[in-house]
Amino acid sequence: MNKILSLIICLVSLLYTSCRDLPQNGDFSGFWQITAIDYSDGTSLEADHDHCYGFYRTVAQLIGGYSPTEAPDMWRYGEKSGNLAYHDTDFVIEFPTFGQWWDMVPWGFPQLPEGVYLHQPVYAYYTINRLDGDILVMTLDRVTDAVATYPAGITITCRRY
């Protein structure tokens, strides 16, 4: 009887720990390499394929950019992490600390007017337009900080990395 009870407890604990390791975001979880960025004014930017988004559980990572040898001052801004939250079909990335705004443009963030600086924390609001197989298309709707809201309307196309 003790052996059966011990076996059941062992199996339940294995099942419990296995379930905890599964990503909570379904197909959205993983790394997504940016392939194209389409701006609201009709212009497009073919991505340099060095930048990607990573989503897992409640974390969003913006990965890529500069290598330490090519641009040592910019390399420290090559990866940013934020907190991931959902609102219906929208998701929000909160950046508690942000760094330099212009360094975010390769991830589809809008260029801000000269002399405009963001105040921390910064929130980026996205809508998922398409998520199937190896394709993710999302729109960065707006970016907000403690002072203002900046409309974006930028569509970002990614492939699973």
C-alpha positions as CSV (number, residue, x, y, z in Angstrom):
1,M,0.0,0.0,0.0
2,N,2.8,2.4,0.9
3,K,4.6,1.6,-2.4
4,I,1.4,2.4,-4.4
5,L,0.9,5.7,-2.5
6,S,4.5,6.6,-3.0
7,L,4.3,5.9,-6.7
8,I,1.1,8.0,-7.1
9,I,2.7,10.9,-5.2
10,C,5.8,10.6,-7.4
11,L,3.8,10.6,-10.6
12,V,1.6,13.6,-9.5
13,S,4.7,15.6,-8.6
14,L,6.3,14.8,-12.0
15,L,3.1,15.8,-13.8
16,Y,2.9,19.0,-11.8
17,T,6.5,20.1,-12.5
18,S,6.2,19.2,-16.2
19,C,3.1,21.4,-16.5
20,R,4.9,24.3,-14.9
21,D,7.6,24.2,-17.5
22,L,5.1,24.7,-20.4
23,P,4.9,28.2,-21.9
24,Q,1.7,30.0,-21.1
25,N,1.5,31.9,-24.4
26,G,0.9,28.9,-26.7
27,D,2.1,29.5,-30.3
28,F,3.1,33.0,-29.4
29,S,5.9,31.8,-27.2
30,G,9.4,31.6,-28.7
31,F,11.7,33.8,-30.7
32,W,10.4,35.8,-33.7
33,Q,12.9,37.3,-36.2
34,I,11.7,40.6,-37.7
35,T,11.5,40.4,-41.5
36,A,9.7,43.7,-42.3
37,I,8.4,46.9,-40.7
38,D,5.6,48.8,-42.4
39,Y,5.0,52.4,-41.1
40,S,1.6,54.1,-41.0
41,D,2.7,56.7,-43.7
42,G,3.1,53.9,-46.2
43,T,6.9,53.5,-46.1
44,S,8.5,50.1,-45.4
45,L,11.7,49.0,-44.0
46,E,13.2,45.6,-44.8
47,A,14.6,44.4,-41.6
48,D,18.3,43.6,-41.2
49,H,17.4,40.2,-39.7
50,D,19.6,40.9,-36.7
51,H,16.7,41.8,-34.4
52,C,14.1,39.5,-32.9
53,Y,11.4,39.4,-30.2
54,G,11.4,36.7,-27.6
55,F,8.3,35.9,-25.6
56,Y,8.1,33.4,-22.8
57,R,5.7,33.4,-19.8
58,T,5.5,37.0,-18.6
59,V,8.7,38.2,-20.2
60,A,9.4,39.9,-23.5
61,Q,12.9,40.3,-24.8
62,L,14.1,42.5,-27.7
63,I,17.2,40.8,-28.8
64,G,19.8,41.8,-31.4
65,G,21.6,44.8,-32.7
66,Y,25.1,45.8,-32.1
67,S,28.1,43.6,-31.5
68,P,30.7,44.7,-28.9
69,T,33.4,45.0,-31.6
70,E,31.3,47.0,-34.1
71,A,29.9,49.6,-31.7
72,P,31.0,49.1,-28.1
73,D,29.0,52.1,-26.8
74,M,25.7,50.8,-28.3
75,W,26.2,47.1,-27.5
76,R,24.8,47.5,-24.0
77,Y,21.5,48.5,-25.5
78,G,21.4,45.5,-27.8
79,E,18.9,43.6,-25.5
80,K,16.0,44.9,-23.7
81,S,13.6,43.1,-21.4
82,G,10.1,44.0,-20.5
83,N,7.1,42.6,-18.6
84,L,4.4,41.0,-20.8
85,A,0.7,41.6,-20.2
86,Y,-2.5,40.8,-22.2
87,H,-5.7,42.8,-22.8
88,D,-8.1,40.7,-25.1
89,T,-6.2,40.5,-28.5
90,D,-3.8,43.2,-27.5
91,F,-0.6,42.7,-25.5
92,V,1.5,45.2,-23.7
93,I,5.2,45.3,-23.0
94,E,6.2,47.4,-20.0
95,F,9.8,48.6,-20.0
96,P,10.6,49.6,-16.4
97,T,13.9,50.9,-17.5
98,F,14.3,51.9,-21.1
99,G,17.7,53.3,-22.2
100,Q,17.9,55.2,-25.4
101,W,14.7,55.7,-27.5
102,W,16.4,55.8,-30.9
103,D,18.0,52.4,-30.3
104,M,14.4,50.9,-30.3
105,V,13.7,51.8,-34.0
106,P,15.0,48.5,-35.4
107,W,12.3,46.7,-33.4
108,G,9.6,48.7,-35.1
109,F,9.3,51.6,-32.7
110,P,8.5,55.0,-34.2
111,Q,11.0,57.8,-34.6
112,L,10.0,60.6,-32.1
113,P,10.3,64.2,-33.0
114,E,13.6,66.0,-32.3
115,G,13.9,66.9,-28.6
116,V,11.2,64.4,-27.4
117,Y,12.4,62.0,-24.7
118,L,10.4,59.3,-23.0
119,H,10.0,59.1,-19.2
120,Q,10.1,55.7,-17.5
121,P,8.3,53.4,-17.4
122,V,7.4,53.0,-21.1
123,Y,4.4,50.9,-22.3
124,A,4.2,49.6,-25.9
125,Y,0.7,48.4,-27.0
126,Y,0.5,45.8,-29.7
127,T,-2.3,44.0,-31.6
128,I,-1.7,40.5,-32.9
129,N,-3.0,40.5,-36.5
130,R,-1.9,37.1,-37.5
131,L,-0.3,34.2,-35.7
132,D,-0.1,30.9,-37.6
133,G,2.7,28.4,-37.8
134,D,5.9,30.3,-38.4
135,I,4.4,33.7,-39.1
136,L,3.6,36.5,-36.6
137,V,2.2,39.8,-37.8
138,M,1.6,42.4,-35.1
139,T,0.8,46.1,-35.0
140,L,2.5,48.5,-32.5
141,D,-0.6,50.7,-31.9
142,R,0.9,53.2,-29.5
143,V,3.6,53.9,-27.0
144,T,2.9,55.7,-23.7
145,D,5.1,57.0,-20.9
146,A,4.4,59.1,-17.8
147,V,3.9,62.2,-19.9
148,A,2.2,61.4,-23.2
149,T,0.9,58.9,-25.7
150,Y,2.6,58.6,-29.1
151,P,0.5,56.9,-31.9
152,A,2.4,54.4,-34.0
153,G,0.3,52.2,-36.3
154,I,3.5,50.3,-37.3
155,T,3.0,46.7,-38.6
156,I,5.8,44.3,-37.8
157,T,6.1,41.0,-39.6
158,C,8.2,38.2,-38.1
159,R,9.1,34.6,-38.7
160,R,9.7,32.0,-36.1
161,Y,13.4,32.0,-35.3
